[in-house]
Amino acid sequence: MKVATSKWTILIANILVPISILVFSSGFFPYKTLLPGFATHEHISNGQIPPGVFDKVVFMVVDALRSDFVYSQHSGFIFTQSLIRSGAALPFTAYASAPTVTMPRLKAITTGSVPSFLDVILNIAEADTSSTLMHQDTWLAQLKAKGGKLVMYGDDTWLKLFPGMFRRADGTTSFFVSDFTEVDNNVTRHIPNELLQDDWSAFIMHYLGLDHIGHKAGPNSPYMITKQHEMDSVVSMVYTALEQEKHLETTLFVLCGDHGMNDAGNHGGSSVGETSPALLFISPKFQQLETRKDSPTEEFSDLQYYHTVEQTDITPTLAGLLGLPIPLNSLGVFIPELLAMWDYGPHRIHMLLENSKQLLEAVKGSFPSYSFEFNLMPAICSSQSLTDIERVQCAWFRVHEILNGSVVDYDSEASSDIESALLLFLRSAQRLMSSAASDYKLIRLYVGLSVAGFAISLTIFPVKRLLVNFTPAGMFLGFSILGYSTMMFASSYVEEEQQYWYWITMGWVIYLHVKYAGYFQGNSIHKSSPVEGYWSSVLSLPRFGAAALAVSYRVLRRWNQTGQKFAAQPDITGSFFPSHQHTLWALVILTYADTCVHLLLDLPASVLWCFISCVVTLAAFLFKLSLTASDSPELLGNSFLQPVAMVSDGMHLLYHARIVLCGIFLLMIYSLYAGKAHESTHKDRGTPSTIFHETLTLFLLMQSRVTNIPAFLIFRVQITILASMRLSTVEQTITSLLMQYVTFYAFGGSNAISSVDLSNAYNGIGTYSVVIVGALTFISNWAAPIWWVSASRLLRSSQNQEEKEAHVTILTLHMATMLMSVMAACTTLRTHLFIWTVFSPKYLYTMAWAIINHIVVNVLGEIDWRFFMER
Amino acid sequence: MSSTPPSPSLAQGPAPPKSAPPIHVLPNNISKTYALIHPVLLLALVALRFDALVTDPVAELLSNLPFLALLQVTFVMTCLPPAGSAKDDDDNNKSTSANSTSNSTSNAGSGVILKPGKIGLRRKNTPKSDSGNLSAKLLPAILSLTLTTLLATPVLTILLILFGAPLTTHHAETLLCAAHMAVLTSTALIYVHGVDGSIWKEVWGAKRPADAVWGAALGTCVGAWFGAVPIPLDWDRPWQAFPITILIGAYIGYSVGFGLGRTVLFGKRLKIEEEGDVVDSKKVD
């Protein structure tokens, strides 16, 4: 196989990849047109402004408070449920649209607008301050403009969104996911004091503990119910104060979740669990409405308890109840149940009318070409098929008609007519505005696409011979790339991408089987070539190697269920290990021992080396043990390691992690220094191994979830089998590629933002730093692909320069094609319903695959750094 | 096993080991006609029972299995030479004595293992018994069906699970799906090849030259592989449940492989050489 290529082609193609990503991203991630300025009451004739029912608000956000956490029979919110029964609390399910992560949701709650997808990235790159809501119209800004003071305790996202807005504040960072108690105690300790103060108009609390429990242990963990009881006691404390304190008599208490969580305890996507947080308006005053509801209610599988409203509805409702103008960019609809707070009919109508006029302005802002003047009542309204904007127009004309027709006497019948017409308009306008296509800069999308296309064309010519001549491996590669590219246009295949890799990899195993098993059988007479050393013991491996590979893939496939459709089904990490803790820990110990033995074998001569590597391995294992003991103790349970964990628990996790990292770093340095001389003598052992690879393994073990650690044993078996097969260059590359993707998904990765695993992103870090946390997050999510890049590099250690270049060229071609197909899918499907929930996250993942996994890990990893060091 | 990793030089070197030639459909009119009808019949069976299959896969697969077996037995008896007689039909012009020796030498294995004492098999070796003797064909047919049930079904079950069929649930579905695939693939293979070890090694290594029998068997497996493709789609149709698409794929694959194996690809082998040597498939004869 000759891949005629040059360093320059590879270099240029790999520079083009990030350029195309940059250009495409700048056109793809849109910004919404926002109306500048702040709303005022001016445009309403004064007499009819509905007076505020409340003048203060206690706004309590419980992160990831899914509706069933409050409303179901298994809830810990006993007191809150008694409030619902008494009518003092009005319960709702608030639909939170994707992206269901905290910052965009807070924007939705405070501004009433639907946030752009860009906010997800900004949510992760938390340090960013460009996305503040300082200059946007929010109910907080309105309160402040009215002269109110605001206080805030809890998630410091609020402080970043509203710098300088709060009189008193104490922020807690939301990124130390393993902390269940401190984050919340830090909020609760301020409550008694604040409830005694009468200077604030808004008292905001944001509890993070429940979300952290979800991320760490899932919605069914034993911690969850305890945490719910704790939150319930906070509700009880506040409600008691509302009843008893004179200055809190006209205070509204809002309890809500910013988003929900899925069955794995994660969020970010658009599954029903993630989009269904609870929302309660609580005040002793509501009892007079006599809207008593049953509570707890029976379980709903779709989590839509009581009446479902939009999360953005919170904004106009709050504004209305507090007597504030509705923020300009709000897309919310005043929640009709709460209209009953005004006994006087015209107040209710004016509330809705004000809401309608505000929303109409927002609609006009986005659709300047449509007229809402009454004089041209169009005939289209009678037609059956209306576009969304036409439906809004017609609803508005209908409102106009009724308003003009009825004299302003607002008798009960006319007023209910007007109310329903207004609500119809509000709902249709809300639907229109929430789904309004964002502004794409199409030119940039096409430029990004063509740059990616150019990168493909650069790399495809060298590989052309391979593909055009129909070598089976080349055909397989072509088939795989084509299949993948086609798949990117179907949302379910994007969600279930792992299925594709499992499927195509089994095809590859059959290829290897046909090639190698058959080969040996056919040529068994011609076994004259030298049989050296180790090979005699693994001679049977190629024969049954493919079968063994197939079995190992089958195990990996069930290691973690991922994707959307089958995510909740039982798997090894989620169902088997928690109930077989001894097996888990025996395997984990075996993995560490195996790594240690490899370390020792790589440099057997030195006693010092043996000692150091044993100590570092032991320390790394103990770190994992105590991390598990503190994060997910249910995995430790009553296993035999419980006593060990108790002992090692004495050391602070932070320092423990740093010690292990230092140890691993030392080993790496030493391996670079001393390993060079030894490496050549160990070529012929079965499993390829160098000190660098082994220390890297140790590091990757540290960054992997404990349940994923035993999978590294399977990788060892696989790499041994693959080594015995002596694959050709193209086959090596294909195997490396397939293994990277298969293991990424087998470790629980997917194309959903919610599957990003943050549990190991803070190992050894004391303060938040975007770069380090980002790097650790990448490493812990891509641990298995990184291992395979390193391992397959060892497999290919005998390759010459030309073959290495061929390897990189094929990798680059593969990456560029993937990138281009994802970009093409995002471009053509930019008006698709799932663009923000499926395709954009996929694009983000592809960015990580392309820029970090491909360029940094694969391509830069290919460069022989020792070559530079010798210079 | 004592063999060495292949070096590229070996690739071109030795001639491939002597293997049985591809199988022709019997050269009489009834056989040729039925060989055309048979795949259509199978597809019709699936199409006809599709709704029932979706409603209750297990019951339907179970009740269809006898029909499928019957169709396959009819097919092999009508259209294919039973094990050991393949050579007769292949080299028709050779003398009968040469024919019998060739049977007793190169194909001895099959004769011996397939119950050598049986009169039916002995008689089958007599020349020109092509379509007449029913029992000479019924016995191998039933034997092959038995072996299919006993050996091929478990093997295919394991393969299905390796390819991702559920391990802890859907046991009946997996087993029945494997049984259907086994009847599709193995009945004819065993009928024409017996249990000749070297041929089965070729089958295991996917190295058989293409003919109707091998093409259909390979087609069934490849079809089943492609049958898995629609499962992850979020259409939430009842037919996306586990064994259905795979089975449909298998049946379609069977028909396609059957047709291609008889005609376009006849005699070609799936061959994966060292890279550079551009040999996808090559003529054997």
Interface residues (C-beta under 8 A of the other chain):
Chain A: M1 K2 L466 N469 F470 T471 P472 A473 G474 M475 A490 S491 S492 Y493 E495 E496 Q499 Y502 W503 M506 G507 I510 Y511 H513 V514 K515 Y516 A517 G518 Y519 F520 Q521 G522 N523 S524 I525 H526 K527 S528 S529 P530 V531 W535 L539 S540 P542 R543 A550 V551 Y553 R554 R557 R558 G563 Q564 K565 P570 S724 M725 R726 S728 T729 V730 E731
Chain B: M1 S2 S3 T4 P5 P6 S7 L10 G13 P14 P16 P17 I161 L162 F163 G164 L167 T168 K201 W204 G205 A206 K207 W225 A228 V229 I231 P232 L233 D234 W235 L270 I272 E273 E274 E275 G276 V278 D280
